[in-house]
Amino acid sequence: MNGNLKGRRGSNLIESARRSRLRKQAECEELQARVEALSNENHSLSDELRRLSEECGNLTSENNSIKDELTRFFGPEAVSKLDTQLQTQTRKGDS
């Protein structure tokens, strides 16, 4: 009986170790999939940030050109007044 008990206990330990390895393997595969998904998301977000930064630069350049043109036609006081009005509207919109 003692030999049979040791045999079953050994089999149980082997089976338990096998299940543990399978759980760890499944967890590792799940983590690898998550890393890949996050890497893809990071790449997409980096592309979007690059595109938005370029667009922001283009809009800033266009805005500066428009301000220069307004200054030539109406003088620096008109541009300053316009800037003040825009800042006031922006503050009201943030509230």
Backbone as JSON Lines, residues from 0, in Angstrom:
{"i":0,"aa":"M","n":[0.82,-1.19,0.0],"ca":[0.0,0.0,0.0],"c":[0.87,1.26,0.0]}
{"i":1,"aa":"N","n":[1.95,1.2,0.71],"ca":[2.85,2.34,0.79],"c":[3.44,2.67,-0.57]}
{"i":2,"aa":"G","n":[3.8,1.67,-1.36],"ca":[4.34,1.87,-2.7],"c":[3.31,2.47,-3.63]}
{"i":3,"aa":"N","n":[2.07,1.98,-3.51],"ca":[0.99,2.49,-4.35],"c":[0.7,3.97,-4.03]}
{"i":4,"aa":"L","n":[0.74,4.33,-2.76],"ca":[0.52,5.71,-2.33],"c":[1.62,6.61,-2.87]}
{"i":5,"aa":"K","n":[2.87,6.13,-2.81],"ca":[3.99,6.92,-3.34],"c":[3.85,7.09,-4.85]}
{"i":6,"aa":"G","n":[3.4,6.04,-5.51],"ca":[3.21,6.09,-6.96],"c":[2.15,7.11,-7.34]}
{"i":7,"aa":"R","n":[1.01,7.1,-6.64],"ca":[-0.05,8.08,-6.92],"c":[0.4,9.49,-6.6]}
{"i":8,"aa":"R","n":[1.11,9.63,-5.48],"ca":[1.59,10.95,-5.08],"c":[2.57,11.48,-6.13]}
{"i":9,"aa":"G","n":[3.44,10.62,-6.6],"ca":[4.39,11.02,-7.65],"c":[3.66,11.42,-8.92]}
{"i":10,"aa":"S","n":[2.64,10.66,-9.29],"ca":[1.85,10.98,-10.48],"c":[1.12,12.31,-10.3]}
{"i":11,"aa":"N","n":[0.59,12.52,-9.13],"ca":[-0.1,13.79,-8.84],"c":[0.86,14.98,-8.93]}
{"i":12,"aa":"L","n":[2.07,14.8,-8.41],"ca":[3.07,15.87,-8.48],"c":[3.46,16.17,-9.93]}
{"i":13,"aa":"I","n":[3.63,15.11,-10.69],"ca":[3.99,15.28,-12.1],"c":[2.86,16.01,-12.84]}
{"i":14,"aa":"E","n":[1.63,15.59,-12.59],"ca":[0.47,16.22,-13.24],"c":[0.33,17.68,-12.8]}
{"i":15,"aa":"S","n":[0.56,17.95,-11.53],"ca":[0.48,19.31,-11.02],"c":[1.55,20.19,-11.67]}
{"i":16,"aa":"A","n":[2.76,19.65,-11.8],"ca":[3.85,20.39,-12.44],"c":[3.51,20.67,-13.91]}
{"i":17,"aa":"R","n":[2.92,19.69,-14.59],"ca":[2.54,19.86,-15.99],"c":[1.49,20.97,-16.13]}
{"i":18,"aa":"R","n":[0.48,20.96,-15.26],"ca":[-0.54,22.01,-15.3],"c":[0.06,23.39,-15.02]}
{"i":19,"aa":"S","n":[1.0,23.43,-14.08],"ca":[1.66,24.68,-13.75],"c":[2.45,25.22,-14.95]}
{"i":20,"aa":"R","n":[3.16,24.34,-15.65],"ca":[3.91,24.75,-16.85],"c":[2.95,25.27,-17.93]}
{"i":21,"aa":"L","n":[1.83,24.57,-18.1],"ca":[0.85,24.99,-19.11],"c":[0.26,26.36,-18.77]}
{"i":22,"aa":"R","n":[-0.03,26.59,-17.47],"ca":[-0.55,27.9,-17.05],"c":[0.48,29.0,-17.33]}
{"i":23,"aa":"K","n":[1.73,28.72,-16.98],"ca":[2.78,29.72,-17.2],"c":[2.98,29.99,-18.69]}
{"i":24,"aa":"Q","n":[2.91,28.94,-19.5],"ca":[3.05,29.1,-20.94],"c":[1.89,29.94,-21.49]}
{"i":25,"aa":"A","n":[0.68,29.66,-21.04],"ca":[-0.49,30.43,-21.5],"c":[-0.36,31.9,-21.07]}
{"i":26,"aa":"E","n":[0.09,32.12,-19.85],"ca":[0.28,33.49,-19.36],"c":[1.35,34.2,-20.19]}
{"i":27,"aa":"C","n":[2.42,33.5,-20.51],"ca":[3.49,34.08,-21.31],"c":[2.98,34.44,-22.71]}
{"i":28,"aa":"E","n":[2.21,33.57,-23.32],"ca":[1.65,33.84,-24.64],"c":[0.7,35.04,-24.6]}
{"i":29,"aa":"E","n":[-0.09,35.11,-23.55],"ca":[-1.01,36.23,-23.38],"c":[-0.24,37.54,-23.24]}
{"i":30,"aa":"L","n":[0.83,37.51,-22.46],"ca":[1.65,38.72,-22.28],"c":[2.34,39.11,-23.58]}
{"i":31,"aa":"Q","n":[2.79,38.13,-24.36],"ca":[3.42,38.43,-25.64],"c":[2.42,39.09,-26.58]}
{"i":32,"aa":"A","n":[1.2,38.59,-26.59],"ca":[0.15,39.18,-27.44],"c":[-0.15,40.61,-26.99]}
{"i":33,"aa":"R","n":[-0.15,40.83,-25.69],"ca":[-0.42,42.17,-25.16],"c":[0.71,43.13,-25.53]}
{"i":34,"aa":"V","n":[1.96,42.65,-25.44],"ca":[3.11,43.47,-25.83],"c":[3.0,43.87,-27.3]}
{"i":35,"aa":"E","n":[2.64,42.91,-28.13],"ca":[2.5,43.2,-29.56],"c":[1.39,44.23,-29.81]}
{"i":36,"aa":"A","n":[0.25,44.06,-29.14],"ca":[-0.86,45.01,-29.31],"c":[-0.46,46.41,-28.84]}
{"i":37,"aa":"L","n":[0.23,46.49,-27.7],"ca":[0.66,47.79,-27.18],"c":[1.72,48.41,-28.08]}
{"i":38,"aa":"S","n":[2.58,47.6,-28.65],"ca":[3.6,48.12,-29.58],"c":[2.93,48.7,-30.82]}
{"i":39,"aa":"N","n":[1.91,48.0,-31.32],"ca":[1.17,48.51,-32.48],"c":[0.46,49.82,-32.15]}
{"i":40,"aa":"E","n":[-0.15,49.86,-30.97],"ca":[-0.83,51.09,-30.55],"c":[0.17,52.24,-30.41]}
{"i":41,"aa":"N","n":[1.32,51.94,-29.83],"ca":[2.37,52.95,-29.66],"c":[2.82,53.48,-31.03]}
{"i":42,"aa":"H","n":[2.99,52.59,-31.98],"ca":[3.4,53.0,-33.33],"c":[2.33,53.91,-33.95]}
{"i":43,"aa":"S","n":[1.07,53.53,-33.82],"ca":[-0.03,54.34,-34.37],"c":[-0.08,55.72,-33.71]}
{"i":44,"aa":"L","n":[0.08,55.74,-32.39],"ca":[0.04,57.01,-31.68],"c":[1.24,57.89,-32.05]}
{"i":45,"aa":"S","n":[2.39,57.28,-32.26],"ca":[3.58,58.05,-32.68],"c":[3.35,58.66,-34.06]}
{"i":46,"aa":"D","n":[2.75,57.88,-34.97],"ca":[2.44,58.4,-36.3],"c":[1.46,59.57,-36.21]}
{"i":47,"aa":"E","n":[0.43,59.41,-35.37],"ca":[-0.56,60.47,-35.22],"c":[0.07,61.72,-34.61]}
{"i":48,"aa":"L","n":[0.92,61.54,-33.62],"ca":[1.6,62.69,-33.0],"c":[2.47,63.41,-34.03]}
{"i":49,"aa":"R","n":[3.19,62.65,-34.84],"ca":[4.03,63.24,-35.87],"c":[3.18,64.05,-36.87]}
{"i":50,"aa":"R","n":[2.06,63.46,-37.29],"ca":[1.16,64.14,-38.23],"c":[0.58,65.42,-37.62]}
{"i":51,"aa":"L","n":[0.13,65.33,-36.36],"ca":[-0.47,66.49,-35.7],"c":[0.57,67.58,-35.45]}
{"i":52,"aa":"S","n":[1.79,67.2,-35.14],"ca":[2.86,68.19,-34.94],"c":[3.16,68.92,-36.24]}
{"i":53,"aa":"E","n":[3.18,68.18,-37.33],"ca":[3.41,68.79,-38.63],"c":[2.27,69.74,-38.98]}
{"i":54,"aa":"E","n":[1.05,69.3,-38.74],"ca":[-0.12,70.14,-39.01],"c":[-0.1,71.4,-38.15]}
{"i":55,"aa":"C","n":[0.29,71.26,-36.89],"ca":[0.38,72.41,-35.99],"c":[1.42,73.41,-36.51]}
{"i":56,"aa":"G","n":[2.56,72.89,-36.97],"ca":[3.59,73.76,-37.53],"c":[3.09,74.5,-38.76]}
{"i":57,"aa":"N","n":[2.37,73.78,-39.62],"ca":[1.82,74.41,-40.83],"c":[0.8,75.49,-40.47]}
{"i":58,"aa":"L","n":[-0.07,75.2,-39.5],"ca":[-1.07,76.19,-39.1],"c":[-0.43,77.4,-38.43]}
{"i":59,"aa":"T","n":[0.61,77.18,-37.65],"ca":[1.33,78.29,-37.01],"c":[1.96,79.18,-38.08]}
{"i":60,"aa":"S","n":[2.57,78.55,-39.06],"ca":[3.18,79.31,-40.15],"c":[2.13,80.11,-40.92]}
{"i":61,"aa":"E","n":[1.01,79.47,-41.21],"ca":[-0.08,80.15,-41.92],"c":[-0.62,81.31,-41.09]}
{"i":62,"aa":"N","n":[-0.78,81.08,-39.77],"ca":[-1.27,82.13,-38.88],"c":[-0.31,83.32,-38.86]}
{"i":63,"aa":"N","n":[0.98,83.04,-38.8],"ca":[1.98,84.12,-38.8],"c":[1.94,84.91,-40.11]}
{"i":64,"aa":"S","n":[1.75,84.21,-41.23],"ca":[1.65,84.89,-42.53],"c":[0.43,85.81,-42.56]}
{"i":65,"aa":"I","n":[-0.69,85.33,-42.04],"ca":[-1.91,86.13,-42.0],"c":[-1.72,87.35,-41.1]}
{"i":66,"aa":"K","n":[-1.08,87.15,-39.96],"ca":[-0.82,88.29,-39.06],"c":[0.09,89.32,-39.73]}
{"i":67,"aa":"D","n":[1.11,88.85,-40.45],"ca":[1.98,89.78,-41.16],"c":[1.2,90.59,-42.2]}
{"i":68,"aa":"E","n":[0.32,89.9,-42.91],"ca":[-0.5,90.58,-43.92],"c":[-1.44,91.59,-43.26]}
{"i":69,"aa":"L","n":[-2.06,91.2,-42.17],"ca":[-2.94,92.13,-41.44],"c":[-2.17,93.34,-40.94]}
{"i":70,"aa":"T","n":[-0.96,93.1,-40.47],"ca":[-0.12,94.21,-39.99],"c":[0.19,95.18,-41.13]}
{"i":71,"aa":"R","n":[0.5,94.64,-42.31],"ca":[0.79,95.5,-43.46],"c":[-0.44,96.33,-43.86]}
{"i":72,"aa":"F","n":[-1.63,95.72,-43.83],"ca":[-2.83,96.43,-44.28],"c":[-3.43,97.35,-43.22]}
{"i":73,"aa":"F","n":[-3.43,96.9,-41.96],"ca":[-4.17,97.63,-40.92],"c":[-3.3,98.14,-39.78]}
{"i":74,"aa":"G","n":[-2.04,97.78,-39.75],"ca":[-1.14,98.24,-38.7],"c":[-1.08,97.28,-37.52]}
{"i":75,"aa":"P","n":[-0.03,97.43,-36.72],"ca":[0.17,96.51,-35.6],"c":[-0.9,96.62,-34.51]}
{"i":76,"aa":"E","n":[-1.52,97.8,-34.4],"ca":[-2.55,97.97,-33.38],"c":[-3.76,97.08,-33.66]}
{"i":77,"aa":"A","n":[-4.12,96.94,-34.91],"ca":[-5.28,96.11,-35.28],"c":[-5.01,94.64,-34.93]}
{"i":78,"aa":"V","n":[-3.79,94.19,-35.17],"ca":[-3.43,92.8,-34.87],"c":[-3.42,92.58,-33.36]}
{"i":79,"aa":"S","n":[-2.89,93.56,-32.63],"ca":[-2.86,93.47,-31.17],"c":[-4.27,93.42,-30.6]}
{"i":80,"aa":"K","n":[-5.15,94.25,-31.15],"ca":[-6.54,94.28,-30.7],"c":[-7.22,92.93,-30.99]}
{"i":81,"aa":"L","n":[-6.95,92.39,-32.18],"ca":[-7.51,91.1,-32.56],"c":[-7.02,89.99,-31.62]}
{"i":82,"aa":"D","n":[-5.72,90.01,-31.3],"ca":[-5.16,89.02,-30.36],"c":[-5.85,89.1,-29.0]}
{"i":83,"aa":"T","n":[-6.1,90.31,-28.53],"ca":[-6.76,90.51,-27.25],"c":[-8.18,89.94,-27.28]}
{"i":84,"aa":"Q","n":[-8.9,90.22,-28.36],"ca":[-10.26,89.7,-28.5],"c":[-10.27,88.17,-28.53]}
{"i":85,"aa":"L","n":[-9.33,87.59,-29.26],"ca":[-9.27,86.12,-29.34],"c":[-8.95,85.51,-27.98]}
{"i":86,"aa":"Q","n":[-8.07,86.13,-27.22],"ca":[-7.73,85.61,-25.89],"c":[-8.93,85.69,-24.96]}
{"i":87,"aa":"T","n":[-9.7,86.76,-25.06],"ca":[-10.91,86.91,-24.24],"c":[-11.93,85.84,-24.58]}
{"i":88,"aa":"Q","n":[-12.13,85.59,-25.89],"ca":[-13.06,84.55,-26.32],"c":[-12.6,83.16,-25.88]}
{"i":89,"aa":"T","n":[-11.3,82.93,-25.95],"ca":[-10.76,81.65,-25.53],"c":[-10.99,81.41,-24.04]}
{"i":90,"aa":"R","n":[-10.78,82.44,-23.24],"ca":[-11.0,82.31,-21.79],"c":[-12.46,82.03,-21.48]}
{"i":91,"aa":"K","n":[-13.37,82.68,-22.21],"ca":[-14.81,82.45,-22.01],"c":[-15.18,81.03,-22.41]}
{"i":92,"aa":"G","n":[-14.55,80.52,-23.47],"ca":[-14.83,79.17,-23.93],"c":[-14.32,78.12,-22.97]}
{"i":93,"aa":"D","n":[-13.24,78.42,-22.25],"ca":[-12.66,77.47,-21.27],"c":[-13.49,77.39,-20.0]}
{"i":94,"aa":"S","n":[-14.29,78.42,-19.73],"ca":[-15.07,78.45,-18.47],"c":[-16.26,77.55,-18.53]}
